[in-house]
Amino acid sequence: MTPARPPRALLWDVGNVIVRWNPRTLYAKIFKEPADLDRFLSHVGTLDWHSATDRGVTFADNIAALSAQHPHHAESIAAWWDRWLEMFSGAIPETEAVIEALAERDVPQFALTNMSTETWPDVKAMSPVFRHFRAAVVSAEERVIKPEPRIYEIVLERTGLEAADLLFVDDSAANIAAAAALGFHTHHFTDPATLRPAIEKFGLL
């Protein structure tokens, strides 16, 4: 679906758009052998398993359930929460610069993130640009995650805007496709260097 008018506001994903997040950053410190690291992340500490916290399950409950299935990995599984911040490697400067530039032009900006309410405060503290968001839809608060259509509907309810008013920036192709199908403008974030030109192309900078 192609929106009928240009966007007038930004809707930002957070992980790997504003701040870099990758469980491998932590677990490469725990598993010295690459094969052991790959095996753990593909069969034990998977993104599928982690997504339960994005839906509102606590880290404690999610970790306990997985540890019961894989007791020999209990210590490594516990690190998912105990050493959570070590999965991050800082903010993305190109994105921060664009958010600041948009704020100077008083372009409305919002966030839409698949994230636990337990981790959201620490993530917001990683960059000063989060102060520019007029509202944030956090999946765990809503008990629904991207790319499910309902979470995009919640964005529209929360912002008071229509889909065609918003340019959605996300690093997930599935999330981008879902938003586009609902009438959002979209930019698939794959390279920080292409972000500002894309925003300029939409006429927002």
N, C-alpha and C positions, 0 to 999 in steps of 0.2 A: 504494500500500500504506500503510495507516494503522497506525502502531506501536501495540502493545497497552498500552504503559505510558509514563509521562512520561520525558523524558530526565534523565540525571544528570551529563552531561558535555558540554562544548562542543568542536566541531571547527570551526576557523576557516580560511577562505580568507585570503590575505594581500593580494594586489594589489587595490586599490580597495575593500578592506574594512578593512584596518588602515593601509595606506599608499597614497597616491594615486599612480598610475602611468599615464602616457599619452605615447606617442611624440610626439604633437603638441606637447607642452610643449617638447621639444627642437627639433623640426623647424620650428616656427614662427620660431625664431631663425635657421635656416639658409635657409629659403625665404621671401623677403619677399612674394611674390605668393601669395595664397590658392589660386589655381588650380594653381600649381606644387606647393605643399604637398600639396594633395589628390591630385594625380596621383602624386606620389612614394609617398605612404602607401597608395594604392589599387592601384598597379601595380608598385611596386618593393619598398619596405620594408614589406611586408604582415605582418599578424599570422600569417598562414598560414606565411610564410617564417620568421618569428621562432620559431614553435612547435617548430622542429627543435632549438633550444637547450633548450627545455623537455624534450625527449626525450633530451638528453645530448650532442648535437653541440656542439663547442666554438664559441665566438663566432668565433674565427679561421677555422675551416673553413667555417662558415656564411656569413661575410662574403666569404671568398674565392670561394666558389661563386657568390654573387649578383653580385659585382663582375665576374666573368668574363662574365656575361650582360649586365650593364649597365655597361660600363667608363666611360662618360661620367658615371656617378653614383658612381664609386668613392669619392670623398672623402666624400660624404654617407652612403654605406653604412657606411664605416669609423666614422663618428661614432656609429653605433648602439652600438658598444662603447666607443670612445674617450671619449664624452661620455654614457655610460649613465646616470649619476646625475642628469643634467639632465632626464631623463624623469620624475623624481619631484618631487612638490610637498608633501612632508611627510606626517606621520601624521594620521589622522582622530581628532580629540579625543573624539568621542562613543564610538567603538569602544574607544579606550584607557580611557576611564572605566568602560565596562562590563567590560572584561577585569580591571581593577584591583578592581572591586566583586566580581566572581566569585572572584577570588583570595582576597579577604578572607573569603569564605564557604567557602574550600577546595574549590570546585567544580573537578574535573579539567578541564584545557584542553589542546587539541592543535591542531596546524596541518596543513593539507593544501594544498600550493601547486604550481601549474604554474610551475616556475622552474629556471633553470640553477644548477648547483652553484657556478659561477663568481661569480654575483651574490648568492647567498643570504647570505654573511657580511655584505656591505654593507647588505643590506636589514634584517637582524636588528639592525644598529647604529642604525637610524633611530628606534627607539622602545624604551624600557625594558620595555614590556609583554611582549616576546618571552621574557623570563626566566621567565614564568609557564607556558610550555608544557612539558608533561612529555615530549612527543615531537613530532617534525615529520616528515611524509612529504613529501619534495621530489621532484617528478616526474623530474628528470634523474638522480637517484640510482637510481630504479627503472626507468627507460626505458619509462615508461608515463604517460599524462597523463589528467587529467579531460577529458571525462566517461566515459572507458572504465571499465567495471565493475571491472577488475582492481585499479585504484589504490584503490578503496574497500575492496576485500577486504584489501589490504595494511594499510590503516588499522586494520581490525579485528584483524588478526594482531598489529600493532605495539602496539595499546593493550590488547589482551586483553578488549575490550568487544564487545557485540553492537550491531547497527545501531540497535535501539530504545533503546539507552542514550545515543545521541549526538544532539545538535542540531547540524546542519551549517549554517553561515552562509556564503553565497557570493553574488557579484554576477552570476554567469552563470546564466541560466534553464536552459540545457542541463545544467550541472553539478548544479543543484538537482534537476532532473527525474530525472537518473540516480541520485542519492542516494536520492530518495524511492522510486523503483522498487525499491531494495534494502532498504527498510524504515527508513531514517534519518528522524528528525524534521528539518525543514528551515525555514530562513528565507531568503527571497530578499532580499538586501540591495540596496535601491534608494535609500533615503533615510536618512542617519545618524540623523535625528530619530526614526525609527520603531524603531530597534534596541532600545533599552532597554525600551520597552513590550512588544515581542515576547518578549524574554527573560523579562520578568516574567510574561507570559501563560503561558509554559511552566513557571512556578513555580521558576525558578532564581535569581531575585532577589526 
